[in-house]
Amino acid sequence: MNLTSDIITGFWFWFAQAGYFLLLGMAIWTAPWSTLVSNRQLQHLFLGTTVGLVVLWQLRAGITPGLGIHFLGVTVLTLMFGWNLAILSASMALLGTTLMGQESWHGFAVNGLCTIVIPALLSYLILRQVEARLPPNFFVYLFLCAFLGAGAATLAGGLSMGFLLWIDDVYSGEKIYREYIQILPLIAFPEGLLNGIIMTGMMVFYPDWIRTFDAKKYIDDQ
């Protein structure tokens, strides 16, 4: 869910500003710049997926006034690049869609926090938990990190946006629950399916595009 108008204000607006730009700064600070500068393929993938995300985010539906729904694709970015480059790529895509008038400048940080930072960090957390607790397996990585990870990331982003709208008294809790929370599972499933399909294709044909996927460990050693 993205804000398309200036509906969150006051303390929670500044809370979102602080949270988003703090974590964006951490992403910039920890990003593997030397690898990105020296690796031409990684540069092409980074810029190509950013442009692809801008195109994907044009496919959207309107719900309650001031809100819009679209696929996120952030889990794919996180698995491809890691959490920091994923946040940077998606933030560039958000900047592009905002310049095109699809999003509100006022809601830039709120959108960045709820639809980029929180989904990326949760996707990365799920990846690390899978790596730490389960044996390396192609299908475990695919279903838990890609399918389930993307669905969970969408739920987390949507719930965080719903919480901000409720706590800021933009809409009543009943309205948010009836018009958005109830349909979140219907949004999370196709998000998980889309991310899973994309990851399946890359894992089979272009495993070297995925920085978090070791084909030798997940395929050759099985």
N, C-alpha and C positions, 0 to 999 in steps of 0.2 A: 504494500500500500504506500503510495506516494502522495505528499501534499502538493496540490496544484494551486493553492491560494493561501493567503496570509491568515491562518486560523489559529495558530498556536502563538501565544504572546507571553509577556511577563517572565516570571522566574523560570518556568520550564523551557521557554525559548532560549534563554541564556544558559540553562543547564545543558541543553542539546548542543548549543554552540561550543561550550567548553569541552564536553565529552567527545564530540566529533573531531574538533581540531587538535585536541590533545592526542587522540589515537592516530589521527592522520600524521601528526608530527612524529610519533613513535614509528609509524610505518616508513616515513621518509628517512628517519635516522637509522633504522635497522635494515633497510632494503639492500640487497647485494649489488650495489652500484658498479663495482669493478667487474662483476660477472656480466651484468647487463651491457656495460660499455664494450666489453671485449667479445661478447658472443653475438654475432650477427643474427643467427637463427632466433635467439631469445628476443632480440629487439623486434624482429619481424612478427613473432608470435604475440608479443606484448602489445604492439601497436595494432595488429590485425584483430585481436580479440577485443581491444578497446573499441574499435570502429564497429565490430560485430555487435557489441553490447549496445551501442547507440542505436543501431538498426533494430535490434530485438526490443528495446524499450519503447520503440514507436508503436508496437502492437500492444494496445492497452484498452481497458474498459473503464468506464466511469461508474462510480457507485454514489455514495453520499456526496452532495456538493462540496467541492474542495478536495476530493480524494480521487485517486485513480489506482487501478491495479494493472500490473504487468509482470511478466516473468522476470526473475532476478538474474539467474545465471552466475551468481557470485560463488557458489560452491565449485563449479568448474574452474573458475579463476583461481580459487584457493588451492585446489588440488594441482593445477598446472604450475602455479608460480610461488605458492606459499602465501601466508596471510598478508604480508606487507605489500608485495607487488599486486596482490588481488585488490587491496584497498586503494592503492594508487590508480590502477587501471579503471576500476569502477568509479572512482571519484572523477577521473577525466571524462568518463562516459556521462556521468551526472552533470558535469559542467557543460558538455556538449548538448545534452537534452534541455538544460536550462537556458542556454543561449538560443536554442531553437524555439523557446517559448512553451515547451511541454511541462516544465516544472516552475515553481515559484522561487525567485531569488530569496525571499524571506524565509522559505522553508528549506533552503539548501542544506543547512547543517542537520536539521531534523531528518530529512530524507537520507542524508549521508550516514547518520547514526543508525537509523532503523532499517534501512534497506541495503547498506553496504557493510558498515563496521560490525554490527552485531551478527549478521549472517556469516561474514567471513571468519570472525573469531570463533563462533560456534562450530563451523565446518572444520576449522583447524583443530579445535579441541577434540572433536569426534575422531578425526584422523589420528591424533596422538594417542587417544585412548585405545583405538583399535590396534595400533602398532605396539602399544605397551602390553596389552592384555590378551591378544589373540595371535595365533601363529600366522605367518605370512601366507596368504591364499588369495588367488586372483578374484574369486567370487566374493570372499569376505570383504576385500577392499572395494569391489564394485558396488555391492548391495548396501553395505553399512556406510561407507564414506561418500559414495556418489548418490545413490537412490535415497537412502534414509537420511544422510547428511543434508541433502538439499531440501527435503521435506521439513526436517527439523529446523533448518536455518530460516525457511520461509515462515514457519509458525512463530519462531522467536522474534523475527522482524515485525510480523504483523501484530503480535501481542504487545510488543514494546510501543508500536505506534498507537495501538488502541489504548494502552495505559496513559500515554501522554495526552491523548484527546480527552480521556476521562478525567485525569487529575487536573488538567487545565480548564475543565468544565466547558469544553467546546461542545460536546454532545453528552447526553445522559448515558449512564452505564447500560440501561435497557436498550437504547437505540444502537449503541456500539455492539452490544451482544447480538441483537436481533439482525442487524444489517451487515455485520462484518465477522464477528467472532464465530458465529455459527457456520459460515461458509469457508472459514480458513482451511479446514481439512480438504475441501474441494479444490482449493488453490494449491495446497501443499502437494497433493498427489501428482498433478501434471507437472509441477516444478521438479519433483523428484524424478519423474519419468523422462523429462527433457534432459536434465543433467545426466541421468544415467545413460541415456542413449548416446549422448555426445561423448561421455567418458568411455563407453564400451568401444565406440569406433576408434578413439585415440589409443586406447590400451591395446587393441588388436593390431592396428595399422601404423600408428605413430607413437609408440610408447616413450620415445625420447623427447616428446613434447611435454611430458608430465614430470615435473621436477620432484614430486613426492612419490613417484611410482618407479620402483626398481624392477625392471622386467626379469633380470637374472634371478632375483630373490623370489618374485611372485610367480614366475612361470618356469624358468629353466631348472630351478632346484626342487620343483614339486615332483 
